[in-house]
Amino acid sequence: MIAELLTGHAHWLWLTLAGLLLAAEMLGAGGYLLWSGVSALITGLLVWLLPFSWPWQGALFAVLTIATAVLWWYWLRQRTRAAPPSTLNQRGQQLIGRHATLSEPLRDGIGHIRIGDGSWRVQCDQDLPAGSAVEVVAVEGITLRIRPL
């Protein structure tokens, strides 16, 4: 009875499997079940439109699972390469290009500057008086390289 039901309506098995895999993915699988669920959904729709035997259905599901995972990996790799490097948690790198005013003079090209709520050690090729407008051009360790504007 069940075997006849599954043989006659195999697409329901694949669509149910797709629903279960996608629901499990929503519970936090981290992307592992997404492509199997999508492959089961596609297999179910294809079996509904063009019925074929169980071995071919299994092979189609396996090929689709591998193909969707590889395509996703390839797309993600290309997207990661195109993304600019992140400066998250790199406070010094975030300051490059920022303009500020010296609150104390630079002596021997070294001093301190306040940017936001922090005090930074700065270095310049020349001595500058207090009140000079400067731009941050680079970061070397904990020292900001600046240039006068």
N, CA, C and O atoms as a MOPAC input file, in Angstrom:
PM7 MOZYME 1SCF
protein

 N      0.82400 1    -1.19700 1     0.00000 1
 C      0.00000 1     0.00000 1     0.00000 1
 C      0.87000 1     1.26500 1     0.00000 1
 O      0.69000 1     2.14200 1    -0.84500 1
 N      1.81300 1     1.35700 1     0.94700 1
 C      2.68300 1     2.54200 1     1.02200 1
 C      3.62000 1     2.58100 1    -0.17300 1
 O      3.89200 1     3.64700 1    -0.72500 1
 N      4.12200 1     1.39000 1    -0.57800 1
 C      5.02800 1     1.34000 1    -1.73600 1
 C      4.30600 1     1.79700 1    -2.99500 1
 O      4.89300 1     2.49200 1    -3.82400 1
 N      3.04600 1     1.41900 1    -3.15000 1
 C      2.27900 1     1.85600 1    -4.31700 1
 C      2.03400 1     3.35300 1    -4.27800 1
 O      2.08400 1     4.03100 1    -5.30400 1
 N      1.76300 1     3.86900 1    -3.06400 1
 C      1.52700 1     5.30500 1    -2.91200 1
 C      2.78700 1     6.10500 1    -3.25900 1
 O      2.71700 1     7.12200 1    -3.95000 1
 N      3.94600 1     5.62700 1    -2.76900 1
 C      5.20800 1     6.31700 1    -3.06700 1
 C      5.58400 1     6.20100 1    -4.54100 1
 O      6.11200 1     7.14400 1    -5.12900 1
 N      5.31300 1     5.05700 1    -5.12500 1
 C      5.63400 1     4.87000 1    -6.53600 1
 C      4.78400 1     5.78200 1    -7.40700 1
 O      5.27300 1     6.34300 1    -8.38800 1
 N      3.53100 1     5.92800 1    -7.05600 1
 C      2.62600 1     6.75800 1    -7.85500 1
 C      2.78300 1     8.24300 1    -7.60500 1
 O      2.46300 1     9.05200 1    -8.47600 1
 N      3.26900 1     8.61700 1    -6.43400 1
 C      3.38300 1    10.03300 1    -6.07400 1
 C      4.75700 1    10.32800 1    -5.45800 1
 O      4.84800 1    10.87100 1    -4.35700 1
 N      5.79800 1     9.97100 1    -6.16700 1
 C      7.16700 1    10.15800 1    -5.65700 1
 C      7.50100 1    11.62800 1    -5.44200 1
 O      8.33600 1    11.95800 1    -4.59900 1
 N      6.86600 1    12.50200 1    -6.18800 1
 C      7.16800 1    13.93100 1    -6.03800 1
 C      6.82200 1    14.42100 1    -4.64000 1
 O      7.47400 1    15.33400 1    -4.13300 1
 N      5.79500 1    13.82500 1    -3.99600 1
 C      5.44600 1    14.25200 1    -2.63200 1
 C      6.55200 1    13.89000 1    -1.65000 1
 O      6.80600 1    14.63100 1    -0.70100 1
 N      7.20400 1    12.77000 1    -1.86900 1
 C      8.33000 1    12.40000 1    -1.00800 1
 C      9.44600 1    13.43800 1    -1.12000 1
 O      9.99200 1    13.87600 1    -0.10700 1
 N      9.78100 1    13.82800 1    -2.33800 1
 C     10.85200 1    14.80500 1    -2.54400 1
 C     10.46100 1    16.18400 1    -2.01100 1
 O     11.28800 1    16.87200 1    -1.41300 1
 N      9.22400 1    16.58700 1    -2.22000 1
 C      8.78300 1    17.89300 1    -1.72200 1
 C      8.73400 1    17.90900 1    -0.19500 1
 O      9.06100 1    18.92100 1     0.42500 1
 N      8.33000 1    16.79900 1     0.41000 1
 C      8.33700 1    16.70500 1     1.86700 1
 C      9.76200 1    16.73600 1     2.40200 1
 O     10.04800 1    17.41600 1     3.38700 1
 N     10.65100 1    15.99900 1     1.75100 1
 C     12.06200 1    16.01700 1     2.14800 1
 C     12.63700 1    17.43000 1     2.02500 1
 O     13.39000 1    17.88300 1     2.88800 1
 N     12.27400 1    18.11300 1     0.95000 1
 C     12.74300 1    19.49500 1     0.76700 1
 C     12.25200 1    20.37300 1     1.90500 1
 O     13.02000 1    21.16300 1     2.45500 1
 N     10.98400 1    20.24300 1     2.26300 1
 C     10.44000 1    21.03700 1     3.37000 1
 C     11.13100 1    20.74500 1     4.68200 1
 O     11.43300 1    21.66400 1     5.44500 1
 N     11.38600 1    19.47800 1     4.95400 1
 C     12.06700 1    19.11100 1     6.19400 1
 C     13.50500 1    19.64000 1     6.23000 1
 O     13.95300 1    20.16000 1     7.25200 1
 N     14.21800 1    19.50800 1     5.12100 1
 C     15.60600 1    19.99900 1     5.07100 1
 C     15.66600 1    21.51400 1     5.20900 1
 O     16.52700 1    22.03900 1     5.91600 1
 N     14.76900 1    22.21300 1     4.54700 1
 C     14.76700 1    23.67800 1     4.63800 1
 C     14.33000 1    24.13900 1     6.02200 1
 O     14.84600 1    25.13600 1     6.52800 1
 N     13.39300 1    23.43800 1     6.64100 1
 C     12.99400 1    23.78200 1     8.01000 1
 C     14.14500 1    23.53600 1     8.97600 1
 O     14.38700 1    24.34500 1     9.87200 1
 N     14.85700 1    22.42500 1     8.79900 1
 C     16.01600 1    22.14900 1     9.65100 1
 C     17.10300 1    23.19700 1     9.44000 1
 O     17.80300 1    23.56200 1    10.38500 1
 N     17.25000 1    23.68300 1     8.21000 1
 C     18.22400 1    24.74000 1     7.92600 1
 C     17.86000 1    26.01700 1     8.67500 1
 O     18.74100 1    26.71300 1     9.18000 1
 N     16.57400 1    26.32500 1     8.74800 1
 C     16.14200 1    27.53600 1     9.45600 1
 C     16.40300 1    27.43500 1    10.95300 1
 O     16.49200 1    28.45700 1    11.63300 1
 N     16.52400 1    26.23200 1    11.47000 1
 C     16.80400 1    26.05900 1    12.89500 1
 C     18.27000 1    26.27900 1    13.22600 1
 O     18.65800 1    26.22700 1    14.39300 1
 N     19.08600 1    26.52400 1    12.21100 1
 C     20.46500 1    26.90300 1    12.47800 1
 C     21.51800 1    25.93700 1    12.03500 1
 O     22.51000 1    25.76400 1    12.74400 1
 N     21.36500 1    25.30400 1    10.91400 1
 C     22.37200 1    24.35400 1    10.44100 1
 C     23.58100 1    25.05900 1     9.82600 1
 O     24.59700 1    24.41000 1     9.57800 1
 N     23.50300 1    26.34000 1     9.57800 1
 C     24.64600 1    27.08700 1     9.06500 1
 C     24.88800 1    26.92700 1     7.58300 1
 O     26.02200 1    27.10300 1     7.13900 1
 N     23.88900 1    26.60600 1     6.80200 1
 C     24.04100 1    26.51100 1     5.35900 1
 C     24.27400 1    25.11500 1     4.84000 1
 O     24.32000 1    24.91500 1     3.62600 1
 N     24.42300 1    24.13100 1     5.72500 1
 C     24.73800 1    22.77600 1     5.27200 1
 C     23.55400 1    22.08700 1     4.60600 1
 O     23.73800 1    21.29500 1     3.68300 1
 N     22.35300 1    22.37900 1     5.06200 1
 C     21.17500 1    21.68800 1     4.54000 1
 C     20.44500 1    22.47300 1     3.46100 1
 O     19.54600 1    21.94300 1     2.80800 1
 N     20.82300 1    23.72600 1     3.26900 1
 C     20.12800 1    24.58100 1     2.31300 1
 C     20.16700 1    23.99500 1     0.90600 1
 O     19.13400 1    23.89300 1     0.24400 1
 N     21.33500 1    23.61600 1     0.45700 1
 C     21.48000 1    23.16900 1    -0.93100 1
 C     20.89700 1    21.77900 1    -1.13800 1
 O     20.43400 1    21.46700 1    -2.23500 1
 N     20.90900 1    20.94000 1    -0.11400 1
 C     20.21700 1    19.64600 1    -0.22000 1
 C     18.71500 1    19.86500 1    -0.29100 1
 O     18.02000 1    19.17500 1    -1.03700 1
 N     18.20800 1    20.83000 1     0.48700 1
 C     16.78000 1    21.13700 1     0.43600 1
 C     16.36000 1    21.69300 1    -0.90600 1
 O     15.31900 1    21.31000 1    -1.43800 1
 N     17.15200 1    22.58600 1    -1.45700 1
 C     16.86100 1    23.14400 1    -2.78500 1
 C     16.90800 1    22.03400 1    -3.84100 1
 O     16.06700 1    21.99100 1    -4.73900 1
 N     17.88700 1    21.14700 1    -3.73000 1
 C     17.99400 1    20.03700 1    -4.68200 1
 C     16.80400 1    19.09700 1    -4.57500 1
 O     16.30200 1    18.62000 1    -5.59300 1
 N     16.34500 1    18.82300 1    -3.36100 1
 C     15.16200 1    17.96900 1    -3.18600 1
 C     13.92300 1    18.64300 1    -3.77200 1
 O     13.06800 1    17.97500 1    -4.35400 1
 N     13.82500 1    19.95400 1    -3.61900 1
 C     12.69400 1    20.69100 1    -4.18500 1
 C     12.70600 1    20.60300 1    -5.71700 1
 O     11.67400 1    20.33100 1    -6.33000 1
 N     13.85400 1    20.82800 1    -6.32100 1
 C     13.96700 1    20.74400 1    -7.78100 1
 C     13.68000 1    19.31800 1    -8.26100 1
 O     12.99700 1    19.11200 1    -9.26500 1
 N     14.21400 1    18.34000 1    -7.52400 1
 C     13.95600 1    16.94000 1    -7.89000 1
 C     12.46400 1    16.64000 1    -7.81500 1
 O     11.91800 1    16.00500 1    -8.71800 1
 N     11.80100 1    17.08200 1    -6.76100 1
 C     10.36500 1    16.86100 1    -6.62100 1
 C      9.57200 1    17.48100 1    -7.74600 1
 O      8.63500 1    16.86900 1    -8.25800 1
 N      9.93700 1    18.70200 1    -8.14300 1
 C      9.22600 1    19.36000 1    -9.24200 1
 C      9.46900 1    18.64500 1   -10.57600 1
 O      8.54900 1    18.49200 1   -11.38000 1
 N     10.71500 1    18.20800 1   -10.80700 1
 C     11.01500 1    17.49200 1   -12.04600 1
 C     10.31800 1    16.13100 1   -12.10300 1
 O      9.83800 1    15.71900 1   -13.15900 1
 N     10.26600 1    15.43700 1   -10.96300 1
 C      9.59400 1    14.13200 1   -10.92400 1
 C      8.09300 1    14.31700 1   -11.12300 1
 O      7.43900 1    13.45700 1   -11.71200 1
 N      7.55100 1    15.40900 1   -10.65100 1
 C      6.12400 1    15.69300 1   -10.83400 1
 C      5.81000 1    15.93200 1   -12.31200 1
 O      4.78900 1    15.47600 1   -12.82700 1
 N      6.72700 1    16.67100 1   -12.99500 1
 C      6.50900 1    16.96900 1   -14.41300 1
 C      6.88100 1    15.80100 1   -15.32400 1
 O      6.16600 1    15.50700 1   -16.28200 1
 N      7.99300 1    15.14100 1   -15.02900 1
 C      8.50200 1    14.03800 1   -15.86300 1
 C      8.79800 1    12.83900 1   -14.96900 1
 O      9.93300 1    12.68500 1   -14.51800 1
 N      7.82800 1    11.99900 1   -14.70500 1
 C      8.07900 1    10.85900 1   -13.80200 1
 C      9.16100 1     9.93700 1   -14.35700 1
 O      9.12800 1     9.56200 1   -15.52900 1
 N     10.11900 1     9.57500 1   -13.50400 1
 C     11.12200 1     8.57700 1   -13.87400 1
 C     11.45100 1     7.73600 1   -12.65600 1
 O     10.99500 1     8.03600 1   -11.55300 1
 N     12.23500 1     6.68800 1   -12.84300 1
 C     12.44800 1     5.66000 1   -11.82500 1
 C     13.24400 1     6.17700 1   -10.62300 1
 O     13.90400 1     7.21500 1   -10.67300 1
 N     13.14600 1     5.39400 1    -9.53600 1
 C     13.82400 1     5.77900 1    -8.29900 1
 C     15.33600 1     5.91100 1    -8.44600 1
 O     15.90000 1     6.86700 1    -7.91300 1
 N     16.02000 1     5.00800 1    -9.13700 1
 C     17.47700 1     5.19700 1    -9.27700 1
 C     17.82600 1     6.52100 1    -9.96200 1
 O     18.78700 1     7.18300 1    -9.57200 1
 N     17.06000 1     6.90700 1   -10.96800 1
 C     17.31400 1     8.16800 1   -11.65400 1
 C     16.97500 1     9.35500 1   -10.74900 1
 O     17.64900 1    10.38400 1   -10.79800 1
 N     15.94800 1     9.21800 1    -9.93900 1
 C     15.60500 1    10.28900 1    -9.00000 1
 C     16.72200 1    10.50200 1    -7.98000 1
 O     17.09600 1    11.63500 1    -7.67900 1
 N     17.25000 1     9.39500 1    -7.45400 1
 C     18.36200 1     9.49000 1    -6.49300 1
 C     19.60300 1    10.09200 1    -7.12500 1
 O     20.28100 1    10.92200 1    -6.52000 1
 N     19.89700 1     9.66500 1    -8.35300 1
 C     21.06600 1    10.21500 1    -9.05400 1
 C     20.88200 1    11.70300 1    -9.33200 1
 O     21.81600 1    12.49100 1    -9.18000 1
 N     19.66800 1    12.08500 1    -9.74300 1
 C     19.39000 1    13.50300 1    -9.99300 1
 C     19.56400 1    14.32500 1    -8.72300 1
 O     20.15400 1    15.40500 1    -8.74500 1
 N     19.04200 1    13.80200 1    -7.61300 1
 C     19.17700 1    14.50300 1    -6.33300 1
 C     20.64600 1    14.66100 1    -5.95100 1
 O     21.06300 1    15.73700 1    -5.52100 1
 N     21.43200 1    13.59500 1    -6.10400 1
 C     22.85800 1    13.64800 1    -5.75500 1
 C     23.60600 1    14.65800 1    -6.62300 1
 O     24.39500 1    15.45800 1    -6.11900 1
 N     23.35500 1    14.61400 1    -7.91900 1
 C     24.03000 1    15.53700 1    -8.83900 1
 C     23.62200 1    16.98200 1    -8.55100 1
 O     24.46800 1    17.87600 1    -8.53800 1
 N     22.34400 1    17.20900 1    -8.32200 1
 C     21.87600 1    18.56600 1    -8.02300 1
 C     22.45900 1    19.08300 1    -6.71300 1
 O     22.82000 1    20.25600 1    -6.61900 1
 N     22.55400 1    18.22800 1    -5.70700 1
 C     23.12800 1    18.64400 1    -4.42700 1
 C     24.58200 1    19.07200 1    -4.60100 1
 O     24.99200 1    20.11500 1    -4.09100 1
 N     25.34600 1    18.27800 1    -5.31000 1
 C     26.75800 1    18.61900 1    -5.53400 1
 C     26.86900 1    19.86800 1    -6.40400 1
 O     27.68200 1    20.74800 1    -6.12100 1
 N     26.06800 1    19.95200 1    -7.44700 1
 C     26.13800 1    21.09800 1    -8.35800 1
 C     25.75800 1    22.39700 1    -7.64300 1
 O     26.44200 1    23.40700 1    -7.80800 1
 N     24.69800 1    22.38800 1    -6.86600 1
 C     24.29300 1    23.62800 1    -6.18100 1
 C     25.32700 1    24.03600 1    -5.13600 1
 O     25.60300 1    25.22500 1    -4.97500 1
 N     25.89900 1    23.07100 1    -4.42900 1
 C     26.92300 1    23.40200 1    -3.43500 1
 C     28.17800 1    23.97900 1    -4.10200 1
 O     28.75800 1    24.94500 1    -3.60600 1
 N     28.59000 1    23.38800 1    -5.22100 1
 C     29.78100 1    23.89200 1    -5.92800 1
 C     29.51500 1    25.27700 1    -6.51000 1
 O     30.36900 1    26.15900 1    -6.42100 1
 N     28.35100 1    25.47400 1    -7.09900 1
 C     28.01700 1    26.79800 1    -7.64400 1
 C     27.97300 1    27.85000 1    -6.55100 1
 O     28.45000 1    28.97000 1    -6.73600 1
 N     27.40200 1    27.48800 1    -5.41400 1
 C     27.36600 1    28.42400 1    -4.27800 1
 C     28.78600 1    28.73600 1    -3.81800 1
 O     29.09500 1    29.90200 1    -3.57400 1
 N     29.64900 1    27.75300 1    -3.69000 1
 C     31.02600 1    27.97400 1    -3.26700 1
 C     31.75100 1    28.88900 1    -4.25200 1
 O     32.46700 1    29.80300 1    -3.84500 1
 N     31.56200 1    28.63900 1    -5.55200 1
 C     32.21100 1    29.46100 1    -6.57000 1
 C     31.72300 1    30.90100 1    -6.49400 1
 O     32.53500 1    31.82400 1    -6.55100 1
 N     30.42000 1    31.11700 1    -6.36800 1
 C     29.86200 1    32.46800 1    -6.27800 1
 C     30.36400 1    33.18100 1    -5.03100 1
 O     30.72000 1    34.35800 1    -5.08800 1
 N     30.39500 1    32.47600 1    -3.90900 1
 C     30.84600 1    33.07300 1    -2.65700 1
 C     32.32500 1    33.43800 1    -2.72400 1
 O     32.73400 1    34.47700 1    -2.20600 1
 N     33.12500 1    32.59200 1    -3.35800 1
 C     34.55600 1    32.87600 1    -3.50500 1
 C     34.76700 1    34.13000 1    -4.35300 1
 O     35.59600 1    34.97100 1    -4.00300 1
 N     34.03500 1    34.27100 1    -5.46100 1
 C     34.15400 1    35.45300 1    -6.31000 1
 C     33.71200 1    36.70100 1    -5.56100 1
 O     34.32900 1    37.75900 1    -5.69000 1
 N     32.65900 1    36.58100 1    -4.78600 1
 C     32.13700 1    37.72700 1    -4.02200 1
 C     33.12900 1    38.15800 1    -2.95100 1
 O     33.30100 1    39.35300 1    -2.71100 1
 N     33.78100 1    37.19800 1    -2.30700 1
 C     34.75300 1    37.50900 1    -1.26600 1
 C     35.96900 1    38.20700 1    -1.85600 1
 O     36.51400 1    39.12300 1    -1.24000 1
 N     36.39400 1    37.79300 1    -3.02400 1
 C     37.53900 1    38.44200 1    -3.68300 1
 C     37.23100 1    39.88200 1    -4.05200 1
 O     38.10600 1    40.74400 1    -3.97000 1
 N     35.98900 1    40.15400 1    -4.46100 1
 C     35.61700 1    41.49200 1    -4.90500 1
 C     35.38000 1    42.44200 1    -3.73500 1
 O     35.40800 1    43.65900 1    -3.92100 1
 N     35.14800 1    41.91500 1    -2.53900 1
 C     34.84900 1    42.76700 1    -1.38200 1
 C     36.11800 1    43.48000 1    -0.91500 1
 O     37.19500 1    42.88300 1    -0.90800 1
 N     36.00200 1    44.74200 1    -0.52800 1
 C     37.17600 1    45.45200 1    -0.01000 1
 C     37.58100 1    44.86300 1     1.34300 1
 O     36.73800 1    44.32800 1     2.06300 1
 N     38.85800 1    44.95900 1     1.68700 1
 C     39.28700 1    44.41500 1     2.97700 1
 C     38.59100 1    45.14500 1     4.12400 1
 O     38.37600 1    46.35600 1     4.06700 1
 N     38.25300 1    44.41200 1     5.13400 1
 C     37.52000 1    44.96900 1     6.27100 1
 C     38.47500 1    45.64700 1     7.24300 1
 O     39.58100 1    45.16100 1     7.47900 1
 N     38.04000 1    46.77200 1     7.80500 1
 C     38.81000 1    47.45100 1     8.84700 1
 C     38.13100 1    47.29800 1    10.19800 1
 O     38.43500 1    48.02700 1    11.14200 1
 N     37.20600 1    46.34000 1    10.28400 1
 C     36.51600 1    46.09000 1    11.53300 1
 C     37.52700 1    45.70000 1    12.60900 1
 O     38.38100 1    44.84400 1    12.38300 1
 N     37.42700 1    46.32200 1    13.76300 1
 C     38.32600 1    46.09500 1    14.90500 1
 C     39.76600 1    46.51100 1    14.60900 1
 O     40.69400 1    46.02600 1    15.25700 1
 N     39.95900 1    47.39000 1    13.65000 1
 C     41.27200 1    47.95200 1    13.34600 1
 C     41.12400 1    49.46700 1    13.39100 1
 O     41.07800 1    50.13600 1    12.35900 1
 N     41.05000 1    49.98800 1    14.60500 1
 C     40.74500 1    51.40100 1    14.82000 1
 C     41.69800 1    52.31300 1    14.05900 1
 O     41.26300 1    53.30100 1    13.46700 1
 N     42.97900 1    52.00200 1    14.06500 1
 C     43.94400 1    52.84600 1    13.36300 1
 C     43.67200 1    52.92300 1    11.87300 1
 O     43.74400 1    54.00400 1    11.28700 1
 N     43.35800 1    51.78800 1    11.24700 1
 C     43.07100 1    51.76700 1     9.81200 1
 C     41.82400 1    52.58600 1     9.48000 1
 O     41.72200 1    53.15300 1     8.39200 1
 N     40.88000 1    52.64800 1    10.41600 1
 C     39.65600 1    53.41700 1    10.20100 1
 C     39.92500 1    54.92200 1    10.19200 1
 O     39.11700 1    55.69600 1     9.67900 1
 N     41.05600 1    55.33300 1    10.75700 1
 C     41.36900 1    56.75900 1    10.85700 1
 C     42.09200 1    57.31300 1     9.63400 1
 O     42.23600 1    58.52900 1     9.50800 1
 N     42.54500 1    56.45000 1     8.73600 1
 C     43.26600 1    56.92800 1     7.54900 1
 C     42.34400 1    57.81900 1     6.72800 1
 O     41.21300 1    57.44800 1     6.41500 1
 N     42.84900 1    59.00400 1     6.38700 1
 C     42.07200 1    59.97900 1     5.62500 1
 C     41.33600 1    60.97400 1     6.50800 1
 O     40.76100 1    61.93800 1     6.00200 1
 N     41.34400 1    60.75900 1     7.80600 1
 C     40.62800 1    61.63700 1     8.73800 1
 C     41.44100 1    62.91200 1     8.98400 1
 O     42.66700 1    62.86900 1     9.08000 1
 N     40.74400 1    64.03700 1     9.08500 1
 C     41.38300 1    65.32600 1     9.35100 1
 C     41.22900 1    65.64500 1    10.82700 1
 O     40.21500 1    65.32100 1    11.44500 1
 N     42.25700 1    66.29000 1    11.38600 1
 C     42.23200 1    66.65800 1    12.80300 1
 C     43.08000 1    67.90900 1    12.99600 1
 O     43.76800 1    68.36000 1    12.08000 1
 N     43.01600 1    68.45100 1    14.18900 1
 C     43.80100 1    69.63600 1    14.55200 1
 C     44.70400 1    69.28200 1    15.71800 1
 O     44.26200 1    68.69000 1    16.70300 1
 N     45.98400 1    69.65100 1    15.60000 1
 C     46.93500 1    69.36800 1    16.67700 1
 C     46.59700 1    70.22200 1    17.89200 1
 O     46.40000 1    71.43100 1    17.77000 1
 N     46.53200 1    69.59800 1    19.05400 1
 C     46.26600 1    70.34500 1    20.27600 1
 C     47.56200 1    70.72300 1    20.98900 1
 O     47.55700 1    71.57500 1    21.87800 1
 N     48.65800 1    70.09800 1    20.60800 1
 C     49.98000 1    70.43500 1    21.14900 1
 C     50.99400 1    70.34700 1    20.02000 1
 O     50.77400 1    69.60000 1    19.06700 1
 N     52.07400 1    71.06900 1    20.09200 1
 C     53.05100 1    71.07200 1    18.99100 1
 C     53.80500 1    69.74700 1    18.88200 1
 O     53.94800 1    69.00900 1    19.85700 1
 N     54.28200 1    69.46900 1    17.67100 1
 C     55.12400 1    68.29800 1    17.44400 1
 C     56.57100 1    68.71300 1    17.65500 1
 O     57.01700 1    69.74200 1    17.14800 1
 N     57.29800 1    67.89700 1    18.41200 1
 C     58.72400 1    68.14800 1    18.62400 1
 C     59.48800 1    66.96500 1    18.04700 1
 O     59.19100 1    65.81100 1    18.35600 1
 N     60.45900 1    67.25800 1    17.21900 1
 C     61.22800 1    66.23400 1    16.50000 1
 C     60.30300 1    65.33700 1    15.67700 1
 O     60.58500 1    64.15600 1    15.47600 1
 N     59.20800 1    65.90600 1    15.21000 1
 C     58.27000 1    65.19100 1    14.36100 1
 C     57.36200 1    64.21200 1    15.09000 1
 O     56.63900 1    63.45000 1    14.45000 1
 N     57.38900 1    64.22100 1    16.43100 1
 C     56.58500 1    63.27300 1    17.21200 1
 C     55.75200 1    64.02800 1    18.24000 1
 O     56.20600 1    65.00700 1    18.83200 1
 N     54.52900 1    63.55500 1    18.43900 1
 C     53.65100 1    64.15400 1    19.43300 1
 C     52.40700 1    63.30000 1    19.62800 1
 O     52.38800 1    62.11000 1    19.31700 1
 N     51.36400 1    63.94600 1    20.15500 1
 C     50.09100 1    63.26100 1    20.39200 1
 C     48.95900 1    64.11000 1    19.84400 1
 O     49.05800 1    65.33300 1    19.74800 1
 N     47.89400 1    63.43400 1    19.49200 1
 C     46.71800 1    64.11000 1    18.95800 1
 C     45.48000 1    63.42100 1    19.51700 1
 O     45.48500 1    62.21500 1    19.76100 1
 N     44.42300 1    64.19700 1    19.71500 1
 C     43.15500 1    63.61900 1    20.15200 1
 C     42.23400 1    63.51100 1    18.94100 1
 O     41.95800 1    64.49200 1    18.25000 1
 N     41.76800 1    62.28200 1    18.70900 1
 C     40.78000 1    62.03900 1    17.65700 1
 C     39.63600 1    61.28300 1    18.31500 1
 O     39.81600 1    60.18500 1    18.84200 1
 N     38.47200 1    61.88500 1    18.27500 1
 C     37.32600 1    61.27600 1    18.94400 1
 C     37.57200 1    61.23500 1    20.43800 1
 O     37.87200 1    62.26100 1    21.04800 1
 N     37.44800 1    60.05500 1    21.03500 1
 C     37.67200 1    59.92500 1    22.47100 1
 C     39.03300 1    59.31300 1    22.78800 1
 O     39.27500 1    58.90500 1    23.92400 1
 N     39.91700 1    59.24300 1    21.80700 1
 C     41.21800 1    58.62400 1    22.02100 1
 C     42.37000 1    59.57800 1    21.77400 1
 O     42.25300 1    60.54900 1    21.02600 1
 N     43.47700 1    59.27900 1    22.41900 1
 C     44.70800 1    60.03200 1    22.22400 1
 C     45.67500 1    59.12100 1    21.48000 1
 O     45.90700 1    57.98200 1    21.88600 1
 N     46.23600 1    59.63200 1    20.38600 1
 C     47.09600 1    58.82700 1    19.53500 1
 C     48.48300 1    59.44500 1    19.43500 1
 O     48.62200 1    60.66800 1    19.41100 1
 N     49.49700 1    58.60900 1    19.37700 1
 C     50.86000 1    59.05100 1    19.10600 1
 C     50.93200 1    59.30400 1    17.60900 1
 O     50.48800 1    58.47900 1    16.81100 1
 N     51.49700 1    60.45700 1    17.22800 1
 C     51.60400 1    60.80900 1    15.82200 1
 C     53.04900 1    61.09200 1    15.44700 1
 O     53.87600 1    61.45600 1    16.28300 1
 N     53.32400 1    60.91200 1    14.15900 1
 C     54.66300 1    61.17200 1    13.63900 1
 C     54.52000 1    61.89000 1    12.30800 1
 O     53.67000 1    61.55200 1    11.48400 1
 N     55.37900 1    62.89400 1    12.11700 1
 C     55.37000 1    63.67200 1    10.88800 1
 C     56.81300 1    63.93000 1    10.48400 1
 O     57.72000 1    63.82200 1    11.31000 1
 N     57.02900 1    64.26900 1     9.22800 1
 C     58.38700 1    64.54000 1     8.74000 1
 C     58.90000 1    65.89500 1     9.18800 1
 O     60.07600 1    66.20400 1     8.99800 1
 N     58.04000 1    66.70400 1     9.77700 1
 C     58.44300 1    68.04600 1    10.19300 1
 C     57.77700 1    68.41400 1    11.51200 1
 O     56.77800 1    67.81300 1    11.90800 1
 N     58.33600 1    69.39700 1    12.17500 1
 C     57.72200 1    69.90500 1    13.40000 1
 C     56.56200 1    70.80600 1    13.01900 1
 O     56.65300 1    71.56800 1    12.05700 1
 N     55.47000 1    70.72300 1    13.77000 1
 C     54.28600 1    71.53200 1    13.50000 1
 C     53.82500 1    72.20200 1    14.77500 1
 O     53.91300 1    71.60500 1    15.84800 1
 N     53.34000 1    73.41800 1    14.68700 1
 C     52.84500 1    74.10000 1    15.89300 1
 C     51.44400 1    73.60400 1    16.27400 1
 O     50.75100 1    72.99900 1    15.45500 1
 N     51.03800 1    73.86000 1    17.50400 1
 C     49.68600 1    73.52300 1    17.96000 1
 C     48.67400 1    74.28400 1    17.10500 1
 O     48.92700 1    75.42400 1    16.71500 1
 N     47.54700 1    73.67100 1    16.81700 1
 C     46.51700 1    74.28700 1    15.99500 1
 C     46.65500 1    73.99000 1    14.51500 1
 O     45.82600 1    74.43500 1    13.72100 1
 N     47.67400 1    73.25300 1    14.12700 1
 C     47.86100 1    72.90200 1    12.71800 1
 C     46.84200 1    71.84400 1    12.29100 1
 O     46.57000 1    70.88700 1    13.01600 1
 N     46.29400 1    72.04200 1    11.10700 1
 C     45.37300 1    71.04500 1    10.54400 1
 C     46.20500 1    69.95100 1     9.88900 1
 O     47.12900 1    70.23900 1     9.12800 1
 N     45.87900 1    68.70300 1    10.18400 1
 C     46.63300 1    67.56600 1     9.65700 1
 C     45.67000 1    66.50300 1     9.14700 1
 O     44.48000 1    66.50500 1     9.46200 1
 N     46.22600 1    65.59400 1     8.34500 1
 C     45.47000 1    64.45000 1     7.83300 1
 C     46.24100 1    63.18800 1     8.15900 1
 O     47.46400 1    63.15400 1     8.02200 1
 N     45.53900 1    62.14900 1     8.59100 1
 C     46.15700 1    60.85400 1     8.85900 1
 C     46.35300 1    60.15600 1     7.52200 1
 O     45.40300 1    59.97400 1     6.76100 1
 N     47.61400 1    59.76200 1     7.23800 1
 C     47.91300 1    59.13300 1     5.94500 1
 C     48.29600 1    57.66200 1     6.05800 1
 O     48.22000 1    56.93000 1     5.07100 1
 N     48.70600 1    57.21600 1     7.24300 1
 C     49.09900 1    55.81800 1     7.41000 1
 C     49.11100 1    55.47000 1     8.89200 1
 O     49.04300 1    56.34100 1     9.76000 1
 N     49.19900 1    54.17500 1     9.15100 1
 C     49.29500 1    53.67300 1    10.52000 1
 C     50.47600 1    52.73100 1    10.57800 1
 O     50.59000 1    51.81900 1     9.76000 1
 N     51.36000 1    52.94900 1    11.54600 1
 C     52.51300 1    52.07700 1    11.76300 1
 C     52.46500 1    51.62200 1    13.20900 1
 O     52.90900 1    52.33900 1    14.10600 1
 N     51.92900 1    50.43200 1    13.43600 1
 C     51.77500 1    49.94100 1    14.80800 1
 C     50.71000 1    50.76700 1    15.52700 1
 O     49.54000 1    50.76800 1    15.14600 1
 N     51.15000 1    51.48300 1    16.59500 1
 C     50.22200 1    52.33700 1    17.33200 1
 C     50.46300 1    53.82100 1    17.03200 1
 O     49.92100 1    54.69800 1    17.70500 1
 N     51.27500 1    54.08200 1    16.02200 1
 C     51.59800 1    55.45800 1    15.65200 1
 C     50.89600 1    55.83300 1    14.35200 1
 O     50.93700 1    55.09200 1    13.37000 1
 N     50.25600 1    56.98900 1    14.36500 1
 C     49.60600 1    57.50200 1    13.15600 1
 C     50.60100 1    58.38300 1    12.41600 1
 O     51.21100 1    59.26800 1    13.01400 1
 N     50.76700 1    58.15000 1    11.13800 1
 C     51.58800 1    59.03100 1    10.29100 1
 C     50.65700 1    60.11600 1     9.77900 1
 O     49.58300 1    59.82600 1     9.25100 1
 N     51.07300 1    61.37500 1     9.93700 1
 C     50.23900 1    62.50100 1     9.52000 1
 C     51.01000 1    63.38200 1     8.56500 1
 O     52.23200 1    63.29500 1     8.44300 1
 N     50.23900 1    64.25200 1     7.87600 1
 C     50.83900 1    65.26500 1     7.03000 1
 C     50.02400 1    66.54200 1     7.20500 1
 O     48.81300 1    66.48900 1     7.42100 1
 N     50.69200 1    67.68500 1     7.11000 1
 C     49.95000 1    68.94900 1     7.25900 1
 C     49.04600 1    69.19300 1     6.05000 1
 O     49.35900 1    68.78900 1     4.93000 1
 N     47.93200 1    69.85400 1     6.29900 1
 C     47.01400 1    70.19600 1     5.19900 1
 C     47.34200 1    71.55400 1     4.63600 1
 O     46.68000 1    72.01300 1     3.70500 1

